[in-house]
Amino acid sequence: MRILVTGASGCVGHYISETLIQNTDHELFLFVRNPAKLQVDITSRPGIHVITSDMMEIEKQAELLKTIDVAVLTAAGWGGQAAFDINYTKTHILLDLLDPQCQQVIYFSTQSVLDRQNQLLPEAGKIGTDYIVSKYQCLDKLTREKNAVGAEHGIASKITTVFPTLVFGGDDTKPYSFLSADLTNISKYAGLLQWFSADGSFHFIHGKDIAEVVRYLIAHPEIADKFDRRIVLGNKLVTADAGIKEICAYFGKKSPFQIPLSIGLANFFIKLFKIEMADWDRFCLNYRHFGAKNPMSPATFGLASYAPTITDIFRTRGLVSAKRSIER
């Protein structure tokens, strides 16, 4: 099987590439803009090809794309016009260049474009960041194409869209996700966090667990049909209060009481100090509960999860817990 991975040098792209190299014998085509940033061992076995390719010039890869059996699309533009060019225009061009007989496409979107019932969230398409709006527009078009007459015979019927929730991951050989890069700062404020409680909830997932789910979907493409080819990637829902307590417990902090951080109080201080907030940030502050319907992780498919808890996220990041500090 010939598998394409775009954005292979990114955080999630690294985990997917590494998993496919180590645990499959498929022929891999790893698309990167800068080969020097790819830190997986491409010499460990035959059949691994690094393709220097920019999504902005994806048309140059037309001949190769016609030969691909499975496409895993993680490449993304994060802001400005590049977000719309890459996440919308060039992504659709890439899909058009694939052979209609391509077996499967695993397209990476984001949970930010979905509501709690896994339907498109209108606010995401109106006031989201450039990244979120472009992902919303792309998914909206893919959904319309899938529902079009005769689409069941084209590439649209082969697309499985995955929606990562809060993504953690990275190490000495992989770039850190935005959230993991900031964990060291969070750990510094555990002593302050212990005094507060908050109303909210969220899902999260580690890049290594994302890769394991992708590997499973490649091996079992029929699974995606059971979920209408929409899969939210995340562990079980965590309340903000539980998350704060777990972080504080990890670092040996436990206060006798907590001060509730209500939305009303937050909005009061925003007005009092004239804090400027983007419309999307304000929406998120008021929305608070970012739950999803049927989130999936390796455990969903009977596989071992690498980091199913917040404690695991800090541990795998290499941040030392209070217990380990005492042991040392």
C-alpha positions in Angstrom: 0.0 0.0 0.0 1.3 3.5 -0.9 0.6 6.0 1.9 1.0 9.8 1.7 1.5 11.9 4.9 1.4 15.6 4.4 2.8 17.8 7.2 5.1 15.0 8.2 7.5 17.3 10.0 4.8 18.7 12.4 4.1 17.4 15.8 1.2 15.0 14.9 2.9 14.3 11.5 6.0 13.1 13.3 4.0 10.6 15.5 2.1 9.3 12.5 5.2 8.9 10.4 7.0 7.2 13.2 4.2 4.8 13.9 3.7 3.8 10.2 7.5 3.3 9.8 7.8 1.1 12.9 4.6 -0.8 12.8 3.8 -1.3 9.1 5.5 -2.3 5.9 3.6 0.1 3.7 5.4 2.3 1.2 5.4 5.8 2.7 5.7 9.2 1.0 6.4 11.9 3.7 5.7 15.4 2.4 7.7 18.1 4.1 8.7 21.6 3.2 12.1 21.3 5.0 13.6 17.8 5.2 16.0 18.9 7.9 13.0 19.2 10.3 12.0 15.6 9.8 13.5 13.6 12.8 12.2 10.1 12.2 14.5 7.3 11.1 13.9 7.0 7.4 16.7 4.5 7.0 15.2 1.8 9.3 13.6 0.0 6.5 13.0 0.3 2.7 10.0 2.0 1.2 10.3 5.4 2.9 10.4 8.4 0.6 10.8 12.0 1.8 9.2 14.3 -0.7 10.2 18.0 -0.5 6.9 19.6 -1.3 5.0 22.8 -0.4 1.2 22.7 -0.2 1.2 26.0 -2.1 2.7 24.1 -5.0 0.8 20.8 -4.6 0.0 20.7 -8.3 3.6 19.8 -9.0 3.0 16.4 -7.3 0.0 15.5 -9.6 1.7 12.5 -11.1 2.6 11.0 -7.7 -0.8 11.7 -6.1 -2.5 9.6 -8.8 -0.6 6.6 -7.4 -1.5 7.0 -3.7 -3.7 4.4 -2.0 -4.2 6.2 1.3 -3.7 9.9 2.0 -3.2 11.3 5.5 -3.6 15.0 5.4 -2.2 16.8 8.5 -0.5 19.8 6.8 -2.1 23.2 7.8 -1.7 26.9 7.6 -2.1 28.5 10.9 -2.9 32.1 10.2 -3.3 34.9 7.7 -4.0 34.2 4.0 -1.9 31.1 4.2 -4.5 29.5 6.4 -7.2 29.9 3.6 -4.8 29.0 0.8 -3.6 25.8 2.4 -6.5 24.7 4.5 -9.1 25.3 1.9 -7.9 25.9 -1.6 -4.9 23.7 -1.8 -6.4 20.9 0.2 -9.3 20.6 -2.3 -6.8 20.7 -5.2 -4.9 17.9 -3.6 -8.1 15.9 -3.2 -9.0 16.5 -6.8 -5.6 15.2 -7.9 -6.0 11.9 -6.1 -7.2 9.0 -8.2 -11.0 8.2 -7.6 -9.9 4.7 -6.8 -7.8 5.9 -3.8 -8.9 3.7 -0.9 -9.0 6.2 1.9 -8.3 9.8 2.8 -7.8 10.7 6.5 -8.3 14.5 6.7 -7.4 16.4 9.8 -9.8 19.2 10.9 -10.2 20.5 14.4 -12.8 20.0 17.1 -13.2 23.8 17.3 -15.5 23.7 14.2 -17.9 21.3 15.9 -20.7 21.8 18.5 -21.3 19.3 21.3 -23.3 17.1 18.9 -20.5 17.0 16.4 -22.3 19.3 14.0 -20.8 22.4 12.4 -20.6 25.2 14.9 -21.8 28.4 13.2 -19.8 30.7 15.3 -16.6 28.9 14.2 -17.3 29.9 10.6 -18.1 33.5 11.5 -15.8 34.7 14.3 -13.1 31.9 14.6 -9.4 32.5 14.0 -8.2 32.3 10.4 -7.2 28.7 11.1 -10.6 27.8 12.4 -12.6 29.6 9.8 -10.6 28.0 7.0 -11.1 24.6 8.5 -14.8 25.3 8.9 -15.1 26.3 5.2 -13.2 23.3 4.1 -15.4 20.9 6.1 -18.5 22.6 4.9 -17.5 22.1 1.3 -16.5 18.5 1.9 -19.9 17.8 3.6 -21.8 19.3 0.6 -19.7 17.3 -1.9 -20.3 14.1 0.1 -24.1 14.8 0.0 -24.1 15.6 -3.7 -25.7 13.3 -6.2 -23.3 10.7 -7.4 -20.7 11.6 -4.7 -20.7 8.0 -3.4 -18.7 7.1 -6.5 -16.0 9.7 -6.0 -13.2 10.6 -3.6 -15.7 12.4 -1.3 -17.1 9.0 -0.1 -13.5 7.9 0.9 -12.8 10.8 3.2 -12.7 10.2 6.9 -12.5 13.5 8.8 -10.8 13.4 12.2 -11.2 16.2 14.7 -8.4 16.4 17.3 -9.4 17.9 20.6 -6.7 19.6 22.7 -3.4 18.1 21.4 -0.4 17.4 23.5 2.9 15.8 22.5 6.5 16.4 21.5 10.0 15.4 22.8 13.6 15.8 21.9 13.0 14.4 18.4 9.6 15.9 17.7 8.3 19.4 17.8 6.1 20.2 20.8 2.5 21.0 20.2 1.5 24.5 21.3 -0.1 23.2 24.5 2.8 20.9 25.4 5.3 23.7 24.9 3.4 25.7 27.5 3.1 23.0 30.2 6.3 24.1 31.9 4.6 27.5 32.6 1.5 25.8 33.9 3.5 23.7 36.3 5.0 26.9 37.8 1.5 28.1 38.7 0.3 24.9 40.4 0.6 26.6 43.8 -1.7 29.4 42.6 -4.1 27.1 40.7 -4.9 25.1 43.9 -6.9 27.9 45.3 -9.4 28.2 42.4 -12.2 26.2 40.8 -13.7 26.8 37.3 -16.8 25.9 35.3 -15.9 24.1 32.0 -15.0 20.9 30.4 -12.8 19.6 27.6 -11.3 16.6 25.9 -7.6 16.1 25.1 -5.3 13.6 23.4 -1.6 12.9 22.9 -0.1 12.9 19.4 1.1 9.4 19.9 -2.4 8.2 20.6 -3.6 10.1 17.5 -1.1 8.2 15.4 -2.3 4.9 16.9 -5.9 5.6 15.9 -4.7 6.6 12.4 -2.8 3.4 12.0 -5.9 1.5 13.1 -8.1 3.3 10.6 -5.7 2.6 7.8 -5.7 -1.1 8.6 -9.5 -1.1 9.1 -11.1 1.4 6.7 -14.5 -0.1 7.2 -14.6 1.2 10.8 -15.0 4.8 9.7 -18.3 4.0 8.0 -19.8 3.1 11.3 -19.3 6.7 12.5 -20.3 8.4 9.3 -16.6 9.1 8.6 -16.5 11.7 11.4 -14.2 10.9 14.3 -13.5 13.2 17.2 -10.0 12.3 18.7 -10.0 12.7 22.4 -10.0 10.9 25.8 -13.0 11.1 28.1 -14.4 14.5 29.1 -12.6 16.2 31.9 -14.2 19.0 33.9 -12.1 22.1 34.5 -12.3 21.5 38.3 -11.1 17.9 38.0 -8.3 19.0 35.6 -7.1 21.7 38.1 -7.2 19.2 41.0 -5.2 16.6 39.0 -2.5 19.1 38.0 -2.2 20.3 41.6 -2.1 16.8 43.0 0.6 15.9 40.6 2.8 18.7 41.9 1.8 18.1 45.6 -0.6 21.0 46.0 -3.9 20.8 47.8 -5.6 23.7 49.3 -8.4 23.4 51.9 -10.9 25.4 49.8 -11.3 26.8 46.3 -12.5 30.1 45.0 -15.0 29.8 42.1 -14.0 31.6 39.0 -17.4 32.4 37.5 -18.1 33.8 34.1 -19.7 36.8 35.7 -16.6 37.5 37.7 -14.4 37.0 34.6 -16.5 39.4 32.6 -16.5 41.9 35.4 -12.7 42.0 35.4 -12.6 42.2 31.6 -14.7 45.3 31.8 -13.0 46.8 34.8 -9.6 46.5 33.3 -10.8 47.2 29.8 -9.2 43.9 28.5 -9.5 43.6 24.8 -10.7 40.1 23.6 -11.2 38.8 20.2 -14.8 37.7 19.4 -13.7 34.1 19.3 -12.0 34.2 22.6 -15.0 35.8 24.2 -17.3 33.2 22.7 -15.0 30.4 24.1 -15.1 32.0 27.5 -18.9 31.9 27.6 -19.3 28.6 25.8 -17.0 26.8 28.3 -18.1 23.2 27.9 -16.2 21.8 24.8 -17.6 18.3 25.0 -18.1 16.1 21.9 -20.2 13.1 21.0 -18.4 9.8 21.1 -14.8 10.9 21.4 -12.3 8.2 20.4 -8.9 7.2 21.5 -6.9 4.0 21.1 -8.9 2.5 24.0 -12.1 2.8 21.8 -10.6 0.1 19.6 -9.2 -2.1 22.3 -5.7 -0.6 22.0 -3.4 0.6 24.7 -3.4 4.4 25.2 -0.1 6.2 25.7 -1.5 9.2 27.7 -5.1 8.8 28.8 -5.0 11.1 31.8 -3.7 14.6 32.6 -1.2 13.0 34.9 0.2 11.1 32.0 0.4 14.3 29.9 2.7 15.9 32.5 4.6 12.7 33.1 5.3 12.1 29.3 6.3 15.8 29.0 9.1 15.0 31.5 7.8 17.3 34.2 8.6 15.8 37.6 5.8 15.2 40.1 6.0 15.9 43.8 6.3 12.2 44.5 9.3 11.8 42.2 10.9 14.9 43.6 10.8 13.4 47.1 12.1 10.1 45.8 15.1 11.9 44.3 
